Amino acid sequence: MQWHQERQRVLAENVANADTPRFQARDLAPPQFDRSRPVGAALTLTRTSPAHLAGAAGGAQFQLSRNGGFESRPSGNAVVLEDEMMKVANNQMDYQAATSLYSRGLGMLKTAIGRR
């Protein structure tokens, strides 16, 4: 659910910068659940240069994906609002599905212990 929240923030930044010259749309890469990583280990961004900022605590957990489209305006802006709104809608549906599954799982646990 945190990944969906962070992705929503990144997509909202893309929409907000739809008119900013030379702005490139960003997206989050889907999380990879690697079995070799210890359980509970934090996912962090890789700093490729010491000049890069460390980033905010909320946004440093997931990797960015710049696999955007090839469409660009004369100003250099590569944000396609239709694509971004489709991503926002898909992200919202996935978040709602995760929330529903969580709620139903919690309801089953409550029923199992007799608190319902």
TAUR-V792397 format. One record per backbone hydrogen bond with DSSP energy under -0.5 kcal/mol. CO is the residue of the C=O (numbers start at 0). NH is the residue of the N-H. If there is no record, write none. Layout:
BEGIN
co->(CO & CO)
nh->(NH & NH)
END
This chain:
BEGIN
co->(0 & 1 & 2 & 3 & 4 & 5 & 6 & 7 & 8 & 9 & 10 & 11 & 12 & 14 & 16 & 19 & 22 & 26 & 30 & 31 & 33 & 37 & 41 & 44 & 45 & 48 & 55 & 56 & 59 & 62 & 64 & 65 & 72 & 74 & 76 & 77 & 78 & 79 & 80 & 81 & 82 & 83 & 84 & 85 & 86 & 87 & 88 & 89 & 90 & 91 & 92 & 93 & 94 & 95 & 96 & 97 & 98 & 99 & 100 & 101 & 102 & 103 & 104 & 105 & 106 & 107 & 108 & 109 & 109 & 110)
nh->(4 & 5 & 6 & 7 & 8 & 9 & 10 & 11 & 12 & 13 & 14 & 15 & 16 & 17 & 19 & 22 & 77 & 64 & 32 & 33 & 36 & 40 & 43 & 46 & 47 & 51 & 59 & 59 & 44 & 28 & 26 & 67 & 75 & 21 & 72 & 79 & 80 & 83 & 84 & 85 & 86 & 87 & 88 & 89 & 90 & 91 & 92 & 93 & 94 & 95 & 96 & 97 & 98 & 99 & 100 & 101 & 102 & 103 & 104 & 105 & 106 & 107 & 108 & 109 & 110 & 111 & 112 & 113 & 114 & 113)
END
